[in-house]
Amino acid sequence: MQRPQAIRRRRAARLAAASTGFAALACLSVGLLTAAPQPDPLGEKTGGETTVFATGRNAFSFPAANLSDEERTRFVIGNSFFRRNWVEAPASTKARDGLGPHFIARSCGGCHVQDGRGEPPAIFNRLGETKDPTVALLIRLSIPGADAHGGPKHEPTYGDQFNNAAIQGVKPEGRVTLRYDTVKGKFADGTPYALQKPAYGFADLGYGPMHPDVMLSPRIAPQIIGVGLLEAIAETDILANAADQAAAAGPIRGTPNQVWDAPSGRMMLGRFGWKANVATIAHQTGGAFVGDMGITSRHFATEACTPAQKDCLAAPSGQSAAVQGQPGVEIDDKTLADVIFYQATLAPPARRSVNDAQVLRGQALFAQAQCATCHRPSYVTQSGPFPHLTSKALSGQRIWPYTDLLLHDMGERLADGRPDFGANGRQWKTPPLWGTGLIKDVNGHTRLLHDGRARGVLEAVLWHGGEAEAAKDQVLKMKKADREALVKFVESL
């Protein structure tokens, strides 16, 4: 009879090999895989049969556990183009040239390190200058008004986002500055707390001043586990959440965001982005390629250069798609589809410590404080809008993401003052909570919220306001042991 320990080792080895292929093996090597216990009614298998039992540095980088061998191969190919750097054109590397002219990262993985969450850059002086480039912190820009599809109207000189890097011969748009002011308070039991309120600015602007009415919104790159499962939630379920909240007593009134989706060429329900301002993984991926790296594709075929940026407009384009039969764009349809597939099939890790008494106490407190109204625990998936880009393995799964994917007024303290399609300047989408407790293992920090201002779960709760003011007040009244239980529950997800 084989020993259980030996069986587990072989299973882990097979999973690592199937997940990573050749070049990606070092990137996706197993962190710590634990023997899978039986599922329980608390939703230990966060992604249903897609769930992986993984912790450690690579916890967010495994494929859905129920993919076929052929799909795992496609996952590895997509992973390669997600993680590897793109280069400036012209270059001998025709499959990966076309970076820029302006950019903030050289690869998708530059912002989503280990498929995880970014953090704000470190500050090293009183001027708010940052020690490192703001790679994982994106600053959206707009001015009052709307574009042709009802989205934000771009700032005329710098476009829809601020890019602090550029290829040779092109000026960077400038630098982001950041400083923090301290916001102090106390819990009902007298325990003090201190929050960090960020203030953003720009320096060394490459193309002159911005529009006097510019609006900016900072966005941290989130972890991308389970995004394919989120896309597979039925639209009717999300709209039913909104209807139920509207009909219930109390302040919580989540609203859906209707946004333009370029790949389908129509308005759709927003699910992704910090303001639910993106409907599909396909749009998110194509938009990020051109916006963050300057890599054009079929539905995002124009470089993000404004008329004021003459050097940007004159820069050379890449050859990667041209040599594959798609002249005029820099990543061909097949390669882009593989990157989309890779992201869509990244598995959520299983919950941990599900039978721990403190976790169970925290789960009860989470529901009691009405946190579960916005952070809806569970759904059964159907299928996404582009089945050919994802996998049948994502359909029919009981998942536990803890989100309603709706917009909520979060109060003035979190407001960015910038509309985004139907979202106003005080609204943010409820982010999914799965994987929260593993961010420190994967990315070495615990920064949360849309701009990473919160240094952990409890600080994130204390920033809540607006519709969530009453829930926050309940947490402020909790004794220390209950606060710790609440945090431990969220970190078990």
Order of alpha helices (4+ residues) and beta strands (2+ residues): alpha-beta-beta-alpha-beta-alpha-beta-beta-beta-beta-beta-beta-alpha-alpha-beta-beta-alpha-alpha-alpha-alpha-alpha-beta-beta-beta-beta-alpha-alpha-alpha-alpha
